[in-house]
Amino acid sequence: MQFLDSAKVFVRSGDGGNGCVSFRREKYVEFGGPNGGDGGRGGDVIVECVANLNTLLDFRYQQHFKAKKGGNGMGSNRTGAKGADVVLKVPPGTQILDEDGETLIADMTEPGTRLVLLHGGNGGFGNAHFKTSTNQAPRRANPGQAGEEMYIWLRLKLIGDAGIVGLPNAGKSTFLSTVSRAKPKIADYPFTTLHPNLGVVRFGGLDFVLADIPGLIEGAHEGAGIGDRFLGHVERTAVLLHLVDATAEDPVEAYRIVRGEMEAYGAGLADKPEVLALSKVDAVDADELDEKGPRARGRRGSQAVVRLRRDGQRRARSSGGPGARGRGHADGRNP
């Protein structure tokens, strides 16, 4: 599946229909009078949040959305038809920004939410509207009001309960595929993950959404690697799982790099609750793990060590300290 989390589109509401100049001319009717109808209202631009979408890919192929013009008024006091609305369907978590890319217009987080972004122009008055006691045969009508138009940015920030961060090849996608039924691409080279992935984790009677984003490297906030823009997909999470590769020469330095990029990105990521976990512990002998574990704990205090085995089983092991849990499988079963 292709993934797109940002798109610039042009939207325009419909013009109002023109009013009509018409007079009633009917056999055996002595006094006809004006009967020109009003023009119809132009169509609106509506943004709708739908639950079955998770990408903005549709806006790669269409960037212009224009509502229909309202129908013109007609004789016999007939009002023109309202113009058809244009509806932009976006996934939950989509932010609508002004053309400057910074001014927030709306944040679409709940499926079923509909926002009228631009209203269609009003229809013009027909000549029947201008009839008075002193002007009983008006020969004027108003044109329809022009619609509104603007450029907007659509920016998707996925909605997850927990997010996974770390350096490339830290085991983030492997962890996601193990604790959920998600099937992200997994390989033994950096930047295997090029777009965020979501998985639903079922732990006992609790379900939550886990978000995996591409790895960060030093200087990502300056554009190194694939940048840090994917951090926006973990802005909405309640907690972050920070995976550090246990086979790395200096786990503390790996942790420092990612923390530095999160602080440079801002948006409150550095202040979120964080669980620090060592991955690939099965590839490290016990003595080396005993040496690296305390170094990682000394950086952030007591944290959990998550063990991912190559045979697909997973095991969570306590690293000690307050709040640590006993040994057990990640799916809640006792060993």
N, C-alpha and C positions, 0 to 999 in steps of 0.2 A: 504494500500500500504506500502510495506517495503521500507526503506530508507537507503542508504549507500552513505556516502560523502567522503570516502577515500579508496583507494585500491592500492596495490603494485602488479605490473605485470611485467612479463618477455617478452621482445620482441626481435625478431631476424629477420634480413633481409635474403633473400635467397642467396645461393652461386651461383656464375656464372657457366655456363656450360663449360665443357672441349672442347678444340679444337680437331679437327679430323685430323688424318694422313691418307690420301687417295690419290690414283693416278688414273688418267683417263685411263681405259683400254677398248678400244672399237674397234670392228672390222673395218678394213680399215682405222684406224686412226694411222698414223705412229708415231707421237709424242704426247703422251698423256699428261704427266706432272702432277704435284700435283694439286689436287682440293679438299683438305680437308677444310670444312667450319669452321667458328668461333662458339664458344659456345654462348648461349643466356645469357642475363643479368638476374641476380637474382631478385626476387620480392622485392618491397619496403615495409616498414612499414609506414602506413599512419594513421594519427589521423584526424577524421572528426567531426565537431561540427554540431549536428542535433537539430532541434527545438522541436521535440516531445518527448524529454527525460528530466527528472528532477531528476535522481538518477543514481548512479554508480552500481546498484544492479547486472547488468549483469556480472560484473567483480568478483563477489563473487563465481561464478560457473566456470569461466574460467580465469586462471591467466597467461597462456602461449600462446603467439601468434607468430607463425613462418610463414614467407613468403616462397613460393615455390622456389625450385632451378631452375635455367635456364636450358633449354634443351642443350644437347651436340650437337656439330657440326656434320655434316654428309658429305658424299661424294657428288660430283657434286656441290661443293661450296654452300651447303645448310647450312644456319645459324640456330642454335638452337632457339627454341621458348623462349620468355621472361617468366620468372617465374611469377606466379600469386601474386599480391599484397595482403597483409593482412590489413584490415581497422578496426581501433578501433573507434567506434561511441561513442561520449561523449556528455553530455548535455552542454548547454551554461553556462559559468562561471567556467569551469573546468581548473584548472592549472596543467601543466605537470612539475614535479619536478624530479631532478636527484635522484640517489639512496640514497644520504645523506638526502633527504627530505627537503632541504633548497635551493638548487640552482634551480632557476626558468628557465625552458627551453622555455616554451610558455604559454600563457594565452588565452584560447579559449573562446571568448565572443560573437562572431557573428555567428549565424547559417549559414551553408554553407561553413565555413572556412575549408580548408584542409591543413594539415601540413605533409610534408614528414619527418618523424622523423629519419628513417634510410634508406639509399640507398642500393639497392642490389649490390652484387659483379659483376664486369665486367666479361664477358665471355672470355675464353682463345682463343688465335689465333690458327687457323688451319695451316697445313703445307703450304697451298697456300700463306699465308702471308709472309713466309720466303723465297720465291723463288727469286733468284737473278741471274744475268748473270753468276756468278761463282759457284753458288750452285743451279742447276736447278732441283734437285730431293731431297729437304730437307725431312728428316725423323723425324721431331720433331714437336711438338705442345705444346701449353701452357695449363696448367690446369686452371680452372676457379678461379677467386678471391673469397676468403671467404667472407661471409656476416658479418655484424656487429651485435652485441648483447649487451643488457644492461637491467638493472632493472630500472623501473621508478615508481614514485608515481603519482597517479591521485588524485587530491584534488578538491572537488566541493565546490565552494562558490556561492550560489544562487544569481541571479541578481534581485534585487528589488529596487524600488524607495524610499521606506520608510521601516524602521524596528521597531519592537516592542520589548522592553526590560523591565525587571522587575523581582521581586521576584516570586517564585512559587505561584500560586493561586491569582495572582494580577488581573486576568480577561483578560489576553492577548488573549487567544483563543476565549473567548466570544466576545470580541471586533471585532476580525477578522471575526468571523462567522456572526456578525451583520451588518458590513459595506460592506461585500462582500458575494459571494455565496460559499465561502470555507466552508468545513464541518470538522473542526478539532475535535478531541476527547475532550469532556468537562466533567469534573467530579469535585466533591468537595473534592479532596485530592491533595496533592502536587505532582509535576512532572507527571501530566497527559500527558503533551506534551513531547514526547521523541525524536522527530525529527522536523525539521523546516517545516512550512506550508506557502504556498503562496496563496494570494487572490487578485483578481482584483477589485479595488474600482472605482466606477463610480460616479464622483461628477460633476454634471452639464454636460458640454461637455468635461470634463477632465477624462482620465483613467490613473490609476497608479497602480503599483504592491506593495502590502504590505506584508512584511515578518514577520512571528511570529516564535520566537525561544524558546527553553525550558528555564525555569526560572533559575536564578542565585541565589546562596546563598553565604554567607560569606565563604571565603576560596576556592571558585570554581577554582581560578587560581592554587591552590595547589592540585586539584583533588577532592575536596569536592562535594557532590551531584553527578551530571553527568559531572562535569568539566565545562570549559569555551570554549571548542573547537567549539561549535556551534556559538560563536560570529563571527566566520569567515564568516557566512552567511549574516551578516549585514555590513560587511566591505565596500561593494560596494554601499550601500544606500546613498542617499543625506541628509537624515534627520532621526533622531531617535525619536520615541514616547516612552517616559518613563512612564509606568503606575505604580502608587503607590496605594495600597489598602487603601481606606479611612477608613475602619474598623480597620486598624492596630493601635496599641497603640501609636506608634511613627512613623508617616509617614516620618519625616526628617531622622530618623535612617535607615528606609527602603531605602530611596533614597541614603543615603551615602554608604550603602553596595554595591548597584549595581554600583554606580559610581566608587567605589574603585576597583571593579573587572574589569570594563572597562579600567581603567587606568593601572591596572596590566597587562592586556592582550596586550595593546599597539595598533599598527597598525592604529593610528590616530582616534580611536573610541571616545576617550574623547574629541576630538576637533570638532566633528561633531555638526551641529546645532541640538538642542534637544528641544522637546516640553514635558513639565512635565504635566501629567494629573492625576487626582484623579478618581479612578474607584470605583464602588459599592457605590456611594453617596446616592443611594436610601435606603441603609441599615443604614444610619446614620441620626440622627435627626438634625434639622437645627442649633441648638445651637452648637453642637459638630462640625458640618461641618464649621461653621463660625470661630471656634477656630482653626481647623486644616488647613483650606485654607490659611490664612495669614502666618502660619508657613511654609507651602510648598513654597509659593511665596517668602518668605524671604530668602529661600535657593537659588533660581535661578532667582529671579525677577518675573515679570509678566508672568504667564502661564495660559493655558486654563484648565478648569475643564470639563472632559468628563463624561456625565451621561449615564449609561447603565441601562435601566429599565428591570425588570424581564419579562415584557410582550412582550419583543422583540423590543420595540421602543427605539430609542436612541435620546439623546438631548445634544447639546453642549452648555455650559453656560460659559460666560465670567467671568474671575476672576478679571477683571479690569487691568488698567495699559496700557502702550503704546502698540499698535498693537493688542489689544483685540478686538474681534468681538462681535456683538450683539447676542442675543439668536436666535437659529435656529436649525433645525434638521440636523443630520450629512449627510443626502443625498441631502442637499441643499434646502429643502422645508422650507417655513416659517411656524412657529407654528400656 
